[in-house]
Amino acid sequence: MASEVVDATAPKPRGGRFCTVCNERRAALKRPKTLEQICKECFYAVFEDEIHRVIVDNHLFKPGERIAIGASGGKDSTVLAYVLSELNIRHGYGLDLFLLSIDEGITGYRDDSLETVKRNEIQYGLPLKVVSYKELYGWTMDEIVKLIGLKNNCTFCGVFRRQALDRGAALLKVDKLVTGHNADDIAETVLLNILRGDIARLSRCTSITTGEDGPIPRCKPFKYTYEKEILRSWALNLLFTYAYFKRLDYFSTECIYSPNAYRGFAREFIKDLERIRPRAILDIIKSGEDFRISTSTKMPEQGNCERCGYISSQKWCKACVLLEGLNRGLPKLGIGRTRGLNNERNKDMKETNGTKALQSKQFGTLDF
């Protein structure tokens, strides 16, 4: 039987290894949420177009708005800053963009990442504002960890960082603050709020825009973007990836104080689910969106902190409670529920009033 003759000049079969978008180039990756085999060129175009559609469909911005981009120097915020600046020009959003960074005072981590952000300032032509824990609170995270150890340090940092972002945004006089929180982050937050029984946060954590009733709304353009897709553009660095072609500059080291963070356990669980069922991340977000809070559930009423003026559902905001504990040499005083310290505050009103002016001078009062 004669052997089959193969024509070497015949076109190669366009099977699964070819991009399902252009059907011309070889696929470089499989998208986790669609399972599409896609080439790197089409990935860049699809990725950027999806972010544009999220912005437009959710009416995230209005022409002429001043927008602060929370910039840590990490992969998420770096991609966000680059893509948003590109889309702003390409689609004529008409936005004034700024980079806003928080210096927590972590030697060997934040000082290095801030150097990356300063380079991004030049690379993207975006003005940069840096706000530090030391100037806002009188403490650095290095000093706090030295006092309390590694067990509850993320509680202090998370509370202080959130308020610092708002204060920095106020200094920039922006209309909105955008962050690089991706789909994985939001799915983790849904699980954490369920585990903690935090109904108030659970009811709003999946919203693409939060804080609309507060001083400065926050937007998450990456709400439906998998971390793996952001990472993918870095992981293929030597194969002409997003980072290589766009010459993006980012900082990759994890925080030295976060290895035992509670969120880390939720993150590992999410990763395990994703390996079994890639759409699990979006399904968790959808479940969070569909939660309905009983009308009989008493929700906290937002007011203002009597000490610093920041939004709070208690007499003192969480940052002031934590700071009071630090300044009194009782750092565990503010860990967990704040009600105990607020009750103590009511019993000791005279002392509080006596130090109120001093603290107001230290913090300043937000005026929106």
GIFEN-V617456 format. One record per residue. N is the residue number from 1. RES is the residue in three letters. D_CENTER is the distance of its C-alpha to the mean C-alpha in Angstrom with 2 decimals. Layout:
BEGIN
N_RES_D_CENTER, N_RES_D_CENTER
END
This chain:
BEGIN
1_MET_66.17, 2_ALA_64.77, 3_SER_61.24, 4_GLU_58.65, 5_VAL_58.16, 6_VAL_54.58, 7_ASP_54.11, 8_ALA_51.79, 9_THR_51.32, 10_ALA_50.05, 11_PRO_46.39, 12_LYS_44.06, 13_PRO_42.96, 14_ARG_39.58, 15_GLY_38.19, 16_GLY_34.86, 17_ARG_34.18, 18_PHE_34.05, 19_CYS_31.19, 20_THR_31.36, 21_VAL_30.23, 22_CYS_32.71, 23_ASN_35.09, 24_GLU_36.05, 25_ARG_33.85, 26_ARG_33.12, 27_ALA_29.90, 28_ALA_27.43, 29_LEU_24.98, 30_LYS_24.70, 31_ARG_21.81, 32_PRO_20.60, 33_LYS_20.29, 34_THR_23.58, 35_LEU_25.42, 36_GLU_26.65, 37_GLN_28.12, 38_ILE_26.98, 39_CYS_27.80, 40_LYS_25.40, 41_GLU_26.63, 42_CYS_26.11, 43_PHE_22.67, 44_TYR_21.53, 45_ALA_23.21, 46_VAL_22.00, 47_PHE_18.35, 48_GLU_18.44, 49_ASP_20.63, 50_GLU_18.43, 51_ILE_15.52, 52_HIS_18.33, 53_ARG_19.67, 54_VAL_16.47, 55_ILE_16.38, 56_VAL_20.12, 57_ASP_20.59, 58_ASN_18.11, 59_HIS_19.39, 60_LEU_16.05, 61_PHE_17.92, 62_LYS_21.47, 63_PRO_23.58, 64_GLY_23.78, 65_GLU_20.48, 66_ARG_18.76, 67_ILE_15.05, 68_ALA_12.78, 69_ILE_10.10, 70_GLY_7.63, 71_ALA_9.21, 72_SER_9.32, 73_GLY_11.86, 74_GLY_10.35, 75_LYS_10.95, 76_ASP_7.85, 77_SER_7.68, 78_THR_11.45, 79_VAL_12.15, 80_LEU_10.33, 81_ALA_12.43, 82_TYR_15.46, 83_VAL_15.46, 84_LEU_14.87, 85_SER_17.59, 86_GLU_19.80, 87_LEU_19.55, 88_ASN_20.16, 89_ILE_23.40, 90_ARG_24.39, 91_HIS_24.15, 92_GLY_24.93, 93_TYR_22.07, 94_GLY_23.50, 95_LEU_20.31, 96_ASP_20.21, 97_LEU_17.06, 98_PHE_15.96, 99_LEU_13.70, 100_LEU_12.44, 101_SER_12.05, 102_ILE_12.48, 103_ASP_15.31, 104_GLU_15.39, 105_GLY_18.75, 106_ILE_18.45, 107_THR_21.38, 108_GLY_21.20, 109_TYR_17.41, 110_ARG_15.77, 111_ASP_19.01, 112_ASP_19.05, 113_SER_15.50, 114_LEU_16.29, 115_GLU_19.32, 116_THR_17.33, 117_VAL_15.46, 118_LYS_18.98, 119_ARG_20.30, 120_ASN_17.68, 121_GLU_18.92, 122_ILE_22.34, 123_GLN_21.60, 124_TYR_19.86, 125_GLY_21.86, 126_LEU_19.02, 127_PRO_19.69, 128_LEU_17.59, 129_LYS_17.27, 130_VAL_16.64, 131_VAL_16.71, 132_SER_17.72, 133_TYR_18.02, 134_LYS_21.67, 135_GLU_22.46, 136_LEU_20.68, 137_TYR_21.69, 138_GLY_24.35, 139_TRP_22.74, 140_THR_20.78, 141_MET_18.99, 142_ASP_21.91, 143_GLU_24.30, 144_ILE_22.57, 145_VAL_22.51, 146_LYS_26.10, 147_LEU_27.00, 148_ILE_25.25, 149_GLY_24.70, 150_LEU_21.89, 151_LYS_22.12, 152_ASN_20.06, 153_ASN_18.32, 154_CYS_14.76, 155_THR_15.78, 156_PHE_16.70, 157_CYS_13.74, 158_GLY_11.16, 159_VAL_13.54, 160_PHE_14.40, 161_ARG_11.02, 162_ARG_10.15, 163_GLN_13.65, 164_ALA_13.66, 165_LEU_11.03, 166_ASP_13.36, 167_ARG_16.35, 168_GLY_15.40, 169_ALA_14.79, 170_ALA_18.16, 171_LEU_19.82, 172_LEU_18.91, 173_LYS_20.23, 174_VAL_17.66, 175_ASP_17.69, 176_LYS_14.03, 177_LEU_10.58, 178_VAL_8.32, 179_THR_4.67, 180_GLY_4.45, 181_HIS_3.54, 182_ASN_7.22, 183_ALA_10.33, 184_ASP_10.59, 185_ASP_7.55, 186_ILE_9.10, 187_ALA_12.49, 188_GLU_11.94, 189_THR_11.07, 190_VAL_14.20, 191_LEU_16.27, 192_LEU_15.34, 193_ASN_16.23, 194_ILE_19.40, 195_LEU_20.35, 196_ARG_19.98, 197_GLY_21.71, 198_ASP_19.21, 199_ILE_20.53, 200_ALA_19.02, 201_ARG_15.36, 202_LEU_16.47, 203_SER_17.97, 204_ARG_14.91, 205_CYS_11.87, 206_THR_12.67, 207_SER_13.19, 208_ILE_11.71, 209_THR_12.35, 210_THR_12.42, 211_GLY_14.28, 212_GLU_17.06, 213_ASP_19.55, 214_GLY_18.01, 215_PRO_18.18, 216_ILE_15.30, 217_PRO_13.64, 218_ARG_9.96, 219_CYS_9.60, 220_LYS_7.68, 221_PRO_10.26, 222_PHE_9.20, 223_LYS_9.91, 224_TYR_13.09, 225_THR_12.37, 226_TYR_13.11, 227_GLU_11.59, 228_LYS_15.29, 229_GLU_15.78, 230_ILE_13.28, 231_LEU_14.89, 232_ARG_18.22, 233_SER_18.34, 234_TRP_18.17, 235_ALA_20.29, 236_LEU_23.20, 237_ASN_23.22, 238_LEU_27.02, 239_LEU_27.70, 240_PHE_26.81, 241_THR_23.19, 242_TYR_20.61, 243_ALA_19.88, 244_TYR_23.63, 245_PHE_24.72, 246_LYS_22.11, 247_ARG_22.45, 248_LEU_18.77, 249_ASP_18.19, 250_TYR_15.34, 251_PHE_15.17, 252_SER_15.25, 253_THR_16.12, 254_GLU_14.25, 255_CYS_14.30, 256_ILE_17.95, 257_TYR_17.54, 258_SER_15.33, 259_PRO_17.88, 260_ASN_18.95, 261_ALA_15.74, 262_TYR_16.34, 263_ARG_13.17, 264_GLY_14.75, 265_PHE_17.66, 266_ALA_15.81, 267_ARG_14.16, 268_GLU_17.72, 269_PHE_19.12, 270_ILE_16.86, 271_LYS_17.94, 272_ASP_21.51, 273_LEU_21.38, 274_GLU_20.11, 275_ARG_23.02, 276_ILE_25.42, 277_ARG_24.09, 278_PRO_21.48, 279_ARG_20.88, 280_ALA_20.06, 281_ILE_16.30, 282_LEU_17.01, 283_ASP_19.80, 284_ILE_17.75, 285_ILE_15.50, 286_LYS_18.86, 287_SER_20.34, 288_GLY_17.71, 289_GLU_18.44, 290_ASP_22.13, 291_PHE_22.28, 292_ARG_24.75, 293_ILE_24.99, 294_SER_28.66, 295_THR_30.11, 296_SER_31.71, 297_THR_28.45, 298_LYS_28.14, 299_MET_24.74, 300_PRO_23.89, 301_GLU_24.88, 302_GLN_22.65, 303_GLY_24.53, 304_ASN_24.18, 305_CYS_24.43, 306_GLU_28.01, 307_ARG_27.22, 308_CYS_24.48, 309_GLY_24.13, 310_TYR_20.45, 311_ILE_19.81, 312_SER_20.93, 313_SER_22.86, 314_GLN_25.01, 315_LYS_27.39, 316_TRP_25.04, 317_CYS_21.24, 318_LYS_19.59, 319_ALA_19.03, 320_CYS_22.75, 321_VAL_23.81, 322_LEU_22.13, 323_LEU_23.47, 324_GLU_26.89, 325_GLY_27.04, 326_LEU_26.26, 327_ASN_28.81, 328_ARG_31.40, 329_GLY_31.05, 330_LEU_29.90, 331_PRO_26.26, 332_LYS_26.36, 333_LEU_27.47, 334_GLY_24.04, 335_ILE_22.76, 336_GLY_22.66, 337_ARG_24.05, 338_THR_24.59, 339_ARG_27.78, 340_GLY_30.04, 341_LEU_29.28, 342_ASN_29.43, 343_ASN_32.86, 344_GLU_33.90, 345_ARG_32.88, 346_ASN_35.23, 347_LYS_38.04, 348_ASP_37.55, 349_MET_37.15, 350_LYS_39.53, 351_GLU_37.66, 352_THR_34.35, 353_ASN_36.03, 354_GLY_37.53, 355_THR_34.27, 356_LYS_32.36, 357_ALA_33.50, 358_LEU_32.56, 359_GLN_29.00, 360_SER_28.62, 361_LYS_29.76, 362_GLN_27.25, 363_PHE_24.18, 364_GLY_25.50, 365_THR_25.09, 366_LEU_22.56, 367_ASP_24.72, 368_PHE_23.32
END
